[in-house]
Amino acid sequence: MLRVTGALMIAASIASCTLGGSDEPAPDGDARTDGLERFYDQDLAWEECADYATTTGESIIFRRASDAQCARLAVPLDYANPAGEVASVAVVRVAARGDAIGSLVFNPGGPGMSGLTGGLALSQGLADSRITERFDIVGFDPRGVGATQPAVDCYTEGGDADGDEAFEELGRLVPQLTEPETRAIVERCADGSGGMHALAQLGTRTTAKDMDVLRAVLGEEKLTFLGQSYGTRLGAVYAEEFPDRVRAMVLDGGIDPAQGKVERSLAAYEGFQVAFEAMAASCADQDDCPLGTDPAGWTAAFRAIVYPLREDPVPALDQELGPDEAIWAVSTGLRRPTAWPRIIDGLAEVRRGRGDELMQLVYDYGTRDADGTTPNALEAQVAISCMDEERLTPEEGAELREAGYERAPFLDPGVDVTRGVRDPCEHWPVEPDLGIPYAQDVDGLPATLVVSITGDPTTPHEGAVNLARTLGSALLTVEGDGHTVVGTGRSPCVDELAAAYLIDLTVPDDGATCTL
């Protein structure tokens, strides 16, 4: 059984409260802030971050981050009813090392990834950069994620709640869901996440509104933002909603705002096959490559290693490695070329009857702690996507699976992929509210910067080109492989150009490139 984060066993705390204050219209009469003054005018109470940890691993991270402060930002649970229930957004801040010119708000992607740990990682990755010298780094857990309340909780420890088995199925490489199971998923998520109405408030458009409240509370007239992967969607939606409130925006690993679920998924399938072949080519240069040296045989060699695991899984750390875990480990590792040697070693190890290295990749990139605790990333990803993505019929879902494996044959699990193809969101309480295409014909947006790696398997380069064209952004093309690059330490060239833009508002020249 594959559980993408190793286990889905975190119980999120749910908190609803009301916030006092005036409901008088905003002085400027801005319809986007009418009735929201008590939120825009609040003060954050910064404190140590220990109580914001949701896993043992986060506890360790926060204890080590002695320079970090955390706070809770009050926002309306439903912006259509600002006088109603209140949600609490968890925020982290690492102060600038020098003379600060403002806050750099960061989203690491997902959707579902923690902006608290992501913000800390970014501050460390840019420890010697002009960016951390001149900006406070500010991360936040978006709606439904991590320490933000209410957090999405669709899974209970012990597997005894209705809907747990159905949600577990979503962790499989090829989920097979019945109509009652998709109904059970939404009911279980609602029970653990503050109710059906709370599930309806998890979309990117709502989080963009939260981000504008955060901007104001941080004392920023205009937003300076860095978004990676899904964070580029969040940034683009913020730009659409509040173009006159953007100071600077770096969108790293851009998502094409005109592509729906089918087109974007197929592009990603193709990207992963390209990345697999690049990894296999690096393997072929080594002695005893488990995939061999013939490009025409790499996919077949991979299947010959992985497919037998369905009947005969191999021991792997504290459990067994089957084909789902193996394929997921490889596909996730392909996003980071630094992990390619581990993939190669792991495949060779499987041929010897062990799966420790590939299972460790599952744990590492699923952020599973040694004691089995995990963040709620998968649960939040499902719930947020239900509010963003169009929903497919079973027939459309089956066609997408078949077409996807044609484009990425190494991902084909070797089973019937057309059975039980139901959208897990089919019983969600409301329709998606993102709208695709989004961020079209945005007026009044200042110069922004899109950064894209040519060999990015997750958010292919062409999609980022289209994002830059749509927003009128400068485009920084990065020759190489991998998914996202700013602040990773992989490219001083990228970090220097990003710093010049964020600090001095100097965009790179047309056709600017860096090389990994």
Helices and strands as residue ranges (DSSP letters): H 37-40, G 50-52, H 56-64, E 68-76, E 86-94, E 102-107, H 115-125, H 130-134, E 135-140, H 164-169, H 179-192, H 196-199, H 204-217, E 223-228, H 230-241, G 243-245, E 246-252, H 261-284, G 295-297, H 298-306, G 307-310, E 314-316, E 319-321, H 323-333, G 337-339, H 340-351, H 356-365, H 377-388, H 394-407, G 409-411, E 449-455, H 461-471, E 474-481, H 492-504, E 513-515
